Amino acid sequence: MSGQTLSVWPSWSLLGNTLGRSLPTDPINQLGLAGTCATTTNRFCLNNSQCPNNEACVLHDPNTGWSTADRRFSFACNRESFAYRYMVATSTGAYTVRANFEDPGFTPANFNNFVSGFISTSIFKINEVSGICNFDQEISTLQSGVCGDGRLNTDRGEQCDPPGRIEYEAGPCITMIKNLTVCNNNCRWTPSTTLCSSLRKCGNGVKESLETCDDGALNGRYNHCNTTCNGFSPLGRCGNGTLESAYEVCDPGTGRERYGATGQQSSCSWDCQNWGPYCGNGTVEDQFNEECDGSKTCTLGESSGQRVCTSNCKMAPSCLVELF
């Protein structure tokens, strides 16, 4: 495709040679599975069930995303790909770089501000909804096509296809308005907006604007969101400090296990399903500063006795010998 390359393509190194430096690649540098239907070649697929009329799904080359099967000459893009993508407008020289960072397990609240402190976010498109793709389930082709054929004809200057396709801005709704782009009748993106409330659907398993939580089919059950997505289920949850005896053995009042300094009844596991570590269980828990858990035999001169472990699991300073 004219004016673009991916870090998994051989042409990536050619771009580096042109710039006079070796270009970095994504640490994973692997494309996600992608394909197109055997006859309906403008339909993206991952398996046969996603194709109409019992057609087979033709999976593209996993290393490049391309397929020449049945002369389709197309590139299919899975948004779950982890690679870098460089695209330049040959007429103006303006370029963009797309990347999809690996999930660290958490999303910093100021992620966009953090990234913009290092790079220009108008050029570098990081972790957008469509990943490294121009849009989700992108199919680009070298064949001569027309706007509306469902394939991205980059040589004709198309940015999207088909018309009417909508791509939402990445991230949750922060205000009442959600930014989006719509593919217009000329297969070019047009900026637009919509009310966040129009996107909200309690029960879809995605926490959306104005929702406190959304656990999908689990809404309304113990330890999950309620059925209106504005709080926790009335059946209770682990960590609220209240014992829901139908579901819990105990409740530590936090999301962490509670050590029982005064015995079993004051302890609790992190998930409320069992007792936690406690003084008196016969095991010395160093992490809770126990010195002992149960008295030990000792000798004083020629006499045997006990070195007493106190009720708070601290060792008595001396050996006690019973005198007769």
N, C-alpha and C positions, 0 to 999 in steps of 0.2 A: 504494500500500500504506500502510495506516494507520501513522503514527508513524515513518516513515523517508524518507530522501531520499539521493540521490547527487549528487556534485559535477558530474555531467554532465546532471542534470535541471534544468529551469527552477525547480523548487521549492527548489533549493539557495539561490537568492537570497532567497526568501521566508523561509527559516530565518534568514538573515543579517539581514533586516529586523526579524524578531521579536526577535533578540538585540541589535539596534541597531548592527551592525557588518558590514563586508564580510568574508565568509568566504574563506579561501584555497582554492585548487583544486590538484589534483595537477599537477605540471609537464607531464605527458603528457596526463592527463585524457581517457582514451580507454578504452572497453570492449573486451574481447576478443570475438572472434567466438563466437556462441552461437545455438543453435536448439533446436527440439523437433520430434519426428517428426510427420508429417501426421495420422495416426490415433492412434497411441500417444502422446498428447500429454504423458504423464508421463515420456517418454524424452528425455534430453538428447542432442543431436547436433551435429556440425559438418559432416557430409556424409551423403549418402544411404546409404553403406555401413554406417553405425552404426544404421540403423533396421531393424526386423524386417519381414518379408513384402514386401520391395521397396518399402516406403514412401519417400516423399521427405522430405528434411530441410527443414523450414521455418525459414529463418534469420530471427532477430528483428531489429528495427531496430538497426543498429550504433551509433546515437547514444544510444539509451535502454535497449536490451535487452528491450523489450516487443514483443509481437505480439498482434494482434486477429484474425489470419487464422482463418477457420472458427470464430469466436467462442471462441477459446481464452483470451484475456485473461490472458496469463501473462508473467512476467518470467524470462528465462533468464540465469544468471550464470556467466561464465567466470572461473576463479580467476586467470587471467593478465591480468585487467583492471587498469588503473592509474587509480584514482579514489579519492575519499574517500566513505565511506558512514556515515551517521548513523542510528542506530536508538534509539528510546525506547519503554519500556514505558508505555503510556498509563495503566495502573492505578497504577503506583508512581512514575513519573517517572524511573526509573533508565535511563541511556542508555549506549550504547557507540559508538565510532567505529572503523571498520575502514579500514586502508590497506595498500597493497602497494608498498613502496619499490622503486625500480629497482635492478637488480643492479650494484653497483660493481665487480664482478670479484673481490672477496675478501670473506670473512666474518670480522669480528673475533671473537676467542675470547670476549670479554666483551660482545658486542653487547647482550644482554638487560639486563645491568647498566648499560651505557652509556645505553640508552634510558630505563630506569626512573629515571635521575637527572634526567630532564627532564619526564616525563609519568607518569601513573598507568597502569601496564600492565593493571590490572583494568578500566579504562575504554577505553583505546586499544589496539586489537588490531592490532599491526603485524607484517607479514610472516608471518602464520600460514599453515599448509599450504593452507587454503582461500582465502587471499587476502582479497578484500573480500566474498566470498560467505559465507553462513551455513554452508555446507558445499560441497564440491566438486560441480560440476554441479547446482547449486541450480536448482529451478524453483519459483517462487512464483506464486500465482494469486489473483485477486479473486473467483473463483467459489466458491460454497459447496461444500466438499468434506469428506472424512472422513480421519481418521488412517489411513494405510496406502495412500492412493491414489497415492503417489509425488510428490505436489505439496505444497509448503509452504503451508498455509492459515494465513497469519499472522493473519487476523481471528478465527481460532479458537484463537489462542494457541499454535500449533505452533512448535516450535523446529527440528524436523527431520522428515524423512519420506523413505523408509519406516522402520519400526521395524527394528532390527538393524544399521543403518548405523553405521560406526565412523569416527571422526576422530581421528588421532594428533596428539599434541603436536608442534609444529614443532621442528626441530633434531635433531641426532644423539643417540643414547643416551649420556648421561654416566655414569650408574650402570647397574646391572643391570636396572633397572625403567624401562619406558616408560609415561608417562601417556597416557591416551586417554579419549574420551567415547563412549558407546554410546547410540543412539537407542532409548528404551524403548517399551513398547506404548502409551504415551499420547502418543507423538511429542514427548517431552521428553528433553534430554540428561542422561545419568547418568554421573558420573565413574567411571573404572575404571583398571586398570593391566594390563600384561602383561610377561612376561620379554623382555628385549631379544634374547635368543638365539632366541626364536621368530620374530623378524622378519628374522633374518639369512639371506641366501641368496647365497653366493659365486657370482659369475658373472652377476649381474643388472646390473652396471655402476654400482652405487651403493655407496659406502663406508658400511658399517653397523657396529653395535656389535661390538667385538673384532676388526674387520678392519683390516689395515694399508693395504690398497688393494683396488680391484676395477675392472678394466678391461673387464668383460664378456667378449665373444667374443675379445678380444685377450689374455686371461689365458694365461700360459705362453709368450708370445712374447717375443722380444728387446725390451728397453726397456719392458716392461710388468710387471704383477703376475703372481705365480705362480698355479698352479691351485687353491691352497688359501686365497688371499687373506690370507696372513700374512707376505708379503715379496715381494721382486722375483724375477722369473723367473731360473732358473739359467743361462739363455742370456746373461745380463748386461744392463747398461744403460749408457747414455752418462752420464758424470760420476762413475763409480765409481773412476776412476784406473787401471783395468785395460784393456788393449787387447784387445777381442774382434774379432780380425782378420777373422772371417767377416762382420762387420756394420759395422766401424769402420775409418776411416783412422788415427785417433788418438783419444786420450781426455784431455781437459784436467784431469780430476779434480774438476771443479766444473760447475755449470750455466752457466758463462760461457766465452766464447772466451778462449784463452790466447795471449798475445803471445810470439813466439819471439825472445828477446834474443840467442840464440846461433845462430840459423838456423832453417830450415824445420822440421827434425825436433823442435824444442822448442816448436813452435806447434800450435794446434788450433782448429778452429771450435767454436762452442757446441754443435752437434748431432753432433759426432764424425764428420761425413761428408766433411770436407775440412781442408786445412791452414788455419791462421789467419794473421793478419798477422805478419810477422817481419822482422828486420833482414837485408837482403840481397835483398829482393824487388824492389828498384828503385823503390819508392814511399815517400816520406817520410811516416811516420805521426806527426803532431804529437801525437796523443793519448797516444802512448807515449814522448814526449819525444825522438823522433829529430830530429837536426839535419840529417841527410843520409842518403842511401842510394845510395852510389856516388860515387866521386871526381869532381871537376870541374876543368876547365881554368882556369888563372889566369895572370896576367902579373906579372912582377917586373922593373920597369924596362922594358927592351926585350926581355926574354926571356920565353918562355912556359913554363909548367910545370903542375903539378897541385897542387890542394888536396885532400889525401887525406882520405877518409872512413874512419874507423877501423872495426875489426871490430864495435864496439858502436854503430855509426851515430852517432858524434860527429865533428864536423868538426875536423880538425887546425888549430892556431892560425895557421899561416903557409903561404904558397905555396912549394912545393918546386920548384926549378929544377935540371934535370940539367946538370951542367957537363961540357964536352968538352975 
